[in-house]
Each structure stands twice: as structure tokens, then as C-alpha cells.
Amino acid sequence: MRWTPRTYLRLFLLGGGLLLLGSGLLAGDFLEVLLGAAATALGGIGLAAEWRADSD
């Protein structure tokens, strides 16, 4: 996998989304849970697509 700025952005989305999701679950804040889940999904799907495309 090539490490481009887009890869780092996806890692940031995945890591930050997980932290926000966990924080929202602990605090009981629905908006944080929603934003964290969305960021985690975007980062994870993006990294999976990039990994899959580079393996071909």
C-alpha cells in the first residue's frame, strides 16, 4: 500500500472516529456517537478500498 496524504486522512478518520464513538458512548451523547460512527465508517471503508485496489 502506498502511503499518500489520502491514506493518512483515512487513518485519522478511523482513529478519531473510534475515539469520538467511544467518548459519545461513555457520555451518552447521541451526536458524538453518530459523528464517530460516520467517521469510523468512512475511514474504514476508504482504507479497505485502498488496500484492495493496491493488492491487484
FIDOGU-257016 format. One record per atom (N, C-alpha, C): residue number from 1; residue in three letters; atom name; x negated, y, z. Coordinates in steps of 0.1 Angstrom, whole numbers, padded with zeros to 4 digits. Layout:
! FIDOGU-257016
k	r	a	px	py	pz
NUM	ala	CA	X	Y	Z $
...
***
This chain:
! FIDOGU-257016
k	r	a	px	py	pz
1	met	N	-0008	-0012	0000 $
1	met	CA	0000	0000	0000 $
1	met	C	-0009	0012	0000 $
2	arg	N	-0006	0022	-0009 $
2	arg	CA	-0013	0034	-0009 $
2	arg	C	-0008	0044	0001 $
3	trp	N	-0017	0051	0008 $
3	trp	CA	-0013	0060	0019 $
3	trp	C	-0012	0074	0013 $
4	thr	N	0000	0078	0010 $
4	thr	CA	0003	0091	0004 $
4	thr	C	0010	0100	0015 $
5	pro	N	0011	0113	0012 $
5	pro	CA	0019	0121	0022 $
5	pro	C	0033	0116	0024 $
6	arg	N	0039	0110	0014 $
6	arg	CA	0052	0105	0015 $
6	arg	C	0053	0093	0025 $
7	thr	N	0042	0085	0025 $
7	thr	CA	0041	0074	0034 $
7	thr	C	0041	0079	0048 $
8	tyr	N	0033	0089	0051 $
8	tyr	CA	0032	0095	0064 $
8	tyr	C	0045	0101	0069 $
9	leu	N	0052	0107	0059 $
9	leu	CA	0066	0113	0062 $
9	leu	C	0075	0101	0066 $
10	arg	N	0075	0090	0059 $
10	arg	CA	0083	0079	0063 $
10	arg	C	0080	0073	0076 $
11	leu	N	0067	0072	0079 $
11	leu	CA	0063	0067	0092 $
11	leu	C	0068	0077	0103 $
12	phe	N	0067	0090	0101 $
12	phe	CA	0071	0100	0110 $
12	phe	C	0087	0098	0112 $
13	leu	N	0094	0096	0102 $
13	leu	CA	0109	0094	0103 $
13	leu	C	0112	0082	0111 $
14	leu	N	0105	0071	0108 $
14	leu	CA	0107	0059	0115 $
14	leu	C	0104	0060	0130 $
15	gly	N	0092	0065	0133 $
15	gly	CA	0088	0066	0147 $
15	gly	C	0096	0077	0155 $
16	gly	N	0098	0088	0149 $
16	gly	CA	0106	0099	0155 $
16	gly	C	0120	0095	0157 $
17	gly	N	0126	0088	0147 $
17	gly	CA	0139	0083	0148 $
17	gly	C	0141	0073	0159 $
18	leu	N	0132	0064	0161 $
18	leu	CA	0133	0054	0171 $
18	leu	C	0132	0061	0185 $
19	leu	N	0123	0071	0186 $
19	leu	CA	0123	0079	0199 $
19	leu	C	0135	0087	0202 $
20	leu	N	0141	0093	0191 $
20	leu	CA	0153	0100	0193 $
20	leu	C	0165	0091	0196 $
21	leu	N	0165	0080	0189 $
21	leu	CA	0176	0070	0192 $
21	leu	C	0175	0065	0206 $
22	gly	N	0163	0062	0211 $
22	gly	CA	0162	0057	0225 $
22	gly	C	0165	0068	0235 $
23	ser	N	0161	0080	0232 $
23	ser	CA	0164	0092	0241 $
23	ser	C	0179	0094	0241 $
24	gly	N	0186	0093	0230 $
24	gly	CA	0200	0095	0229 $
24	gly	C	0208	0084	0236 $
25	leu	N	0203	0072	0235 $
25	leu	CA	0210	0061	0242 $
25	leu	C	0208	0062	0257 $
26	leu	N	0197	0067	0262 $
26	leu	CA	0195	0068	0276 $
26	leu	C	0203	0080	0282 $
27	ala	N	0204	0091	0274 $
27	ala	CA	0211	0103	0279 $
27	ala	C	0226	0102	0276 $
28	gly	N	0230	0093	0267 $
28	gly	CA	0244	0092	0264 $
28	gly	C	0248	0103	0254 $
29	asp	N	0239	0108	0246 $
29	asp	CA	0242	0119	0237 $
29	asp	C	0244	0113	0223 $
30	phe	N	0257	0114	0218 $
30	phe	CA	0261	0108	0206 $
30	phe	C	0254	0114	0194 $
31	leu	N	0251	0127	0194 $
31	leu	CA	0245	0133	0183 $
31	leu	C	0230	0129	0181 $
32	glu	N	0223	0127	0193 $
32	glu	CA	0209	0122	0192 $
32	glu	C	0209	0108	0187 $
33	val	N	0219	0100	0191 $
33	val	CA	0219	0086	0187 $
33	val	C	0222	0086	0172 $
34	leu	N	0231	0094	0167 $
34	leu	CA	0234	0095	0153 $
34	leu	C	0222	0099	0144 $
35	leu	N	0216	0110	0149 $
35	leu	CA	0204	0115	0141 $
35	leu	C	0192	0105	0142 $
36	gly	N	0190	0099	0153 $
36	gly	CA	0179	0089	0155 $
36	gly	C	0182	0077	0146 $
37	ala	N	0194	0072	0145 $
37	ala	CA	0197	0061	0137 $
37	ala	C	0195	0064	0122 $
38	ala	N	0199	0076	0118 $
38	ala	CA	0198	0081	0104 $
38	ala	C	0183	0082	0100 $
39	ala	N	0175	0088	0109 $
39	ala	CA	0161	0090	0106 $
39	ala	C	0154	0076	0106 $
40	thr	N	0157	0067	0115 $
40	thr	CA	0151	0054	0115 $
40	thr	C	0155	0046	0103 $
41	ala	N	0167	0047	0098 $
41	ala	CA	0172	0040	0086 $
41	ala	C	0165	0046	0074 $
42	leu	N	0164	0059	0073 $
42	leu	CA	0157	0065	0061 $
42	leu	C	0142	0061	0061 $
43	gly	N	0136	0062	0072 $
43	gly	CA	0121	0058	0073 $
43	gly	C	0119	0044	0070 $
44	gly	N	0127	0035	0076 $
44	gly	CA	0125	0021	0074 $
44	gly	C	0128	0016	0060 $
45	ile	N	0139	0021	0054 $
45	ile	CA	0142	0018	0041 $
45	ile	C	0132	0023	0031 $
46	gly	N	0127	0035	0033 $
46	gly	CA	0117	0041	0024 $
46	gly	C	0104	0033	0025 $
47	leu	N	0100	0029	0037 $
47	leu	CA	0087	0021	0038 $
47	leu	C	0089	0008	0032 $
48	ala	N	0101	0001	0034 $
48	ala	CA	0103	-0012	0028 $
48	ala	C	0103	-0011	0013 $
49	ala	N	0109	-0001	0007 $
49	ala	CA	0109	0001	-0007 $
49	ala	C	0095	0004	-0013 $
50	glu	N	0087	0012	-0006 $
50	glu	CA	0074	0015	-0010 $
50	glu	C	0065	0002	-0009 $
51	trp	N	0067	-0005	0001 $
51	trp	CA	0059	-0018	0003 $
51	trp	C	0062	-0028	-0008 $
52	arg	N	0075	-0029	-0011 $
52	arg	CA	0080	-0038	-0021 $
52	arg	C	0075	-0034	-0035 $
53	ala	N	0075	-0021	-0038 $
53	ala	CA	0071	-0016	-0051 $
53	ala	C	0056	-0018	-0053 $
54	asp	N	0048	-0017	-0042 $
54	asp	CA	0034	-0018	-0043 $
54	asp	C	0029	-0033	-0044 $
55	ser	N	0038	-0042	-0040 $
55	ser	CA	0034	-0056	-0040 $
55	ser	C	0035	-0062	-0053 $
56	asp	N	0042	-0055	-0062 $
56	asp	CA	0044	-0061	-0076 $
56	asp	C	0032	-0059	-0085 $
***
